[in-house]
Amino acid sequence: MQQTEKRMGMDSQRAQAETPALPFSVKVTPLEKLDPLPDYLGGRYTGDFPPCGVKIGDEFWMIDRPAGTRTHRFKGTNIENAVMQPDGDAPPFPVERPYMLGGAMWYDEDGKRLYTAMHCETPGYPTVEVPNASHPTINRQIHLASSGDKGLSWRYEGPIVTRDVPERMRRGAEFSGLYWDGGDGDFMLYVDERGGYIYLFTSHYTWFKPGVRRPGLLRYRVARCAIRDKMAPGKWKRFYNGAWEEPGLGGKGSYVNGFRVIYNTALGKYLAFTYGSGLTVCRDLSKQDWGPIVPLGEDLWGGPRNETIGFHVVDEGKTNLFVAGKTMFLYTCFNQKFGGAYRIEVAPGMNTSPATGCLAPAFNPMGSQSHPWRIVSTESAQWYPLEPVFDSSDPIESRRTRRVGCLSAETVYAGDWRQENGELYYENAARTSDVKGASAGLVFRSDAIYWRVFKGPDAGKADVYLDGKLEKTVDCWAAAGTPFQFGFIKTGLDPKQEHTIKVVVRGEKNAAATGTAIRHLLFEYGAESYRASDCFSGVVGKHGWFNQEREPARETPYRNETRVTGPWYMNMRFEHPNWVRTDIWDQRGHGPEVGHFHMRPGPVCAAVRAWVAPHDGKVRIEGPIEIADTGGEAMVEILHRHAGAVSPLRARRKLEHGKAESPDFTVELAAGDVLYFVVEKSREQPTPADRVVWDPVVTYVD
C-alpha cells in the first residue's frame, strides 16, 4: 500500500505561515482505501451524516436510522469490519424526521440499555409560508431514544436540547433582522468517563431569511448531562459564558471550537476535529478552553474540494470512539461516497509555526441556498454576520451599534487611501491602502468599538490605537477573501468619555500573504440604534417598528359643510417575506408593501414604516433613500406624531430615479412619540416607482 505523508507546519514556508501553532506535533498519513468498503462508510447505507458507533461487550456496532425507515444495524469487532444484522424497528416517534446520528451512542453497562440522541427537523419557515422554498427552512432539535435489545426496538424518551421550550416553538419570521435561529443539530456525542459527563457538541445554524442574500452561518455549541443521569430529558445543561447553568431546552449557549472530541492519553488533552479539516485542543472540558482551530489541509475531510464531511475518529485498535493514544484513525464519508481513511499520529512537543488566520469557504462565499460557510479561525469558532442578530444569546452577535461606513465623512483618513467597489464590501465600497503609516480613524462616545476589515490573500498587518495607545497588531491575511471580519473589538469603555480609534497600516505581511493591503470597511460603536432592517420581523411592533399603510384624507359632505377626515394609518399583515396590504389591491399585486430594505407605494395608499420611541431623548435620523432599478418617481416624507398632533420633520418631496437622498438630522422625542417614514405614489408621474430602497436608522444621542 503506497503511503504519502504530510507533516503539518513543516513542509514549506507557506505551510508554516498558514498553520497556527499547535502545542504538539501532528503527522497525517492518507491511506489508499478500505477493502471491502463497509456499507456504512461510503456504501449504500451511508447517509449525509455519520452513523453511530458503540461498543457493547466485545462487539462493535454501527447503528443509524434514516428518517422514516428501519433502523440499520451492523456488528463486528471494529469500525472497519461490521456486517449487516436484521433491521431494527422504527416506531412512529412523536417528532419529525428523527435521524439517529452523531458518530456514537452510549451503552449503559449497569442497566444494559442503549441510548441515542436523535437529530430531529421541524419546520422553521413552514412551506405554507414559503411555497417552493429553495433555502434552509429547518429548525433542528435533539431528542432521546433508548433500546434494551441492541437496537431491535426503541422507546422514545423526550426532547433534550432544543432552541425553544417545547410549549413555544417560534417560527423563523418571528426573529429580528435578516437571520433566524435554525437550532442545534448534526451533533457529535462524546462520553467522558474521566469527568463523568456525556457531551453533545452541536452544529448551530444561523440561517439567512428567505428572500435575503446573505451567508448562512454554522458554529459549534455544547450541552452536557451527568453520566449518572443517563441522558434523561431535563438533565441537560448548556455551556454559556463559562458556566453550565442554562437548560438544554430553550437555554442560551456560547460558541465553542470543539466538535468531534476524543481524549488523547499521549498528550493528556482532549482533541477535537472539525469541519474544514480542522484540529483543536482542550485541557478541561468543564471550561471548554479550546485553542485555535488548525487547518490540516483542504484536501482532507470537509475541505473546499471534498464534500465527504461525515467522519469518525477511533483509537489504534479501531474500537474506542472516546479515548486514543498517539495513533488514531479518521474515516470520512458522505451520501454513499467514501472520502478517505487517515492515520493521525501525535507526539508531545511544540509546533512552532506562526499562527495566522485561515477561512475555508467550502461553498459559495455569498451564501449558498443549502450550505453555510465553513469557518477555520485561529481565535475562536465565531464568525459574525455584518448585521446584528438581536435574538442571539451571544453578546457580540446581538450587539446594538451604529455603523459608520468607510465613505462616511465621520471617518478621518491620513495618507494614501483608494476606493475599491464590490458586492462583498459594506455599502459596496472599501477604502484600501498598502502605504506604511496611512491611517483611518473615528471619534466616538460609547462603551464599545468594533472595526470591520476585509481579509484576503494580499492583506497585511495594521496597528490599532485606542485613545492614542497601541491596543493590537492585526494580521488581516486569510487564505480566501473574507468580508466583514472583526479586526478589533473593545468593550467596557467609559460611555461618557470621548474616544478615538485609529487603524494604521504597517506595510508588513506574514510569509503567506502576497501583499500588505488593508481594506477598511467600517467602524461600529455601541449605541441605542434602531435600524429598520435589523429590527424587521413578522411580529407587529417588535423593537418599536410597525409596517403600515396610510389611506389619504377624504372630503366628506356633512349637512351644509364639507369635512376632512384622515389620513388613517393601519397595520399591514405579514405575508412572507414582506408586509402587505389586506384589501383587493393587495390581491391584484398593486397594494403598498414593506420589506427588509424596500417600500412600495400603492395606487392610493402610501407605504409607511412607523417607529415608536421607547423613552424620552434626542435621536439622530439617518438612512439614504433611492429608487430601485425599476425607475419611476415617488413622494417621500418624514413625520412626527407628538401629543396626538402630526407635523413634518422632512417635508413631502419628489424622489427621482438616479438621485439618492440622505437625510441626517436630530430631533427631541418623548416616550410614545411616533416617527413616520412615508413613501407615496407621485401623482404627476405615469410610471410611479415600484420600489423605494429606504432603510431608516434611528439612534439615541446625547
Secondary structure, 3 states (H helix, E strand, C coil): CCCCCEECCCCCHHHHHHCCCCCEEEEEEEECCCCCCCCCCCCCCCCCCCCEEEEECCEEEEEEECCCCCEEEEEECCCCCCEECCCECCCCCCCCCCEECCCECEEECCCCEEEEEEEEEEECCCCCCCCCCCCCCEEEEEEEEEECCCCCCCEEEEEEEECCCCCCCCCHHHCCCCEEEEEEEEEEEEEECCCCEEEEEEEEEEEECCCCCCCCEEEEEEEEEEHHHCCCCCCCEEEECCEEEEECECCCCCCECCCEEEEECCCCEEEEEECCCEEEEECCCCCCCCCCCEECCCCCCCCCCCCCCEEEEEECCCCCCCEECCEEEEEEECCCCEEEEEEEEEEECCCCCCCCCCCCCCCCCCCCCCCCECCCCCCCCCCCCCCCCCCCCCCCCCCCEEEEECCCCCCEEECCCEEEECCCCHHHEEEEECCCCCEEEEEEECCEEEEEEEEECCECEEEEEECCEEEEEEECECCCCEEEEEEEEEECCCCCCEEEEEEEECCCCCCCCCCCEEEEEEEEEECCEEEHHHHCCCCCCHHHEEEEEEECCEEEEECCEEEEECCEEEECEEECCEEECCCHHHHCCCCCEECCCEEECCCCCEEEEEEECCCCEEEEEECCEEECCCCCEEEEEEEEEECCEEEEEEEEEEEECCCCECCCEEEEECCCCEEEEEEEECCCCCCECCCEEECCEEEEEC
